Amino acid sequence: MKIIMLGAPGAGKGTQAQMIAEQYGLPHISTGDIFRANIKNGTDLGKEAKTYMDQGKLVPDELTVRILLDRVAQDDCKNGYVLDGFPRTIPQAEVLDAELTKLGDQIDFAINVDVPDENIIKRMSGRRACLKCGATYHIVHVPPKQEGVCDKCGSELVLRDDDKPETVKNRLSVYHEQTQPLIDYYTKKNVLKTVDGTVPKEDVFKAIISILG
Ligand code: AMP
């Protein structure tokens, strides 16, 4: 099963992607996580991506597509995957479709986790991330056991540069301009399913499970 998660930054699509991946035994592929891992390791790719990410801009399609296609060509993706944060533009979606068509394949579901902008801004300022292992928390909704400390690896939790309020506003306008058109794109392909992302995450997950079957 090949699943795409759509939704504004902070809509909770990463959390849902992780839960879906566990439930169905699929790899969870987040282009944001791949970029962050490269930043942490000081690679050239990481250095290039960081200049865009820190401003809330999208990393150029060419670079992003290359990274994603490499990842989905790996063995663990044979039975499908959950894409989280990709595609984010129509050209990215078109390249992915073209690659899948070559393999006689297609996307099965595009799940749109719907949350209004005002909720997003409130949520993002409470987000905390572990830069070491990539785990994410929320000071109110998903708090770590000990404040400021990652449950998984014990490292310090921080407000990511790209979760800071001014960056969030940029990311939302980028989302509306460049990513929201994908809702129409996947509607036309008859694979779009929208779920209400404002309810508790367990209920969002139940709604998704009832769609995926
Ligand atoms: P995320 O963790 O998915 O919110 O991604 C964090 C940042 O990584 C985004 O704000 C972009 O700068 C970059 N990024 C992640 N995925 C993509 C993508 N598919 N296309 C372009 N930039 C991306």
Boltz pocket constraint, residues with backbone or C-beta under 6 A from the ligand:
constraints:
  - pocket:
      binder: B
      contacts: [[A, 9], [A, 30], [A, 31], [A, 32], [A, 33], [A, 35], [A, 49], [A, 52], [A, 53], [A, 54], [A, 56], [A, 57], [A, 58], [A, 59], [A, 60], [A, 61], [A, 64], [A, 84], [A, 85], [A, 86], [A, 87], [A, 88], [A, 89], [A, 92], [A, 162], [A, 171]]
      max_distance: 6.0
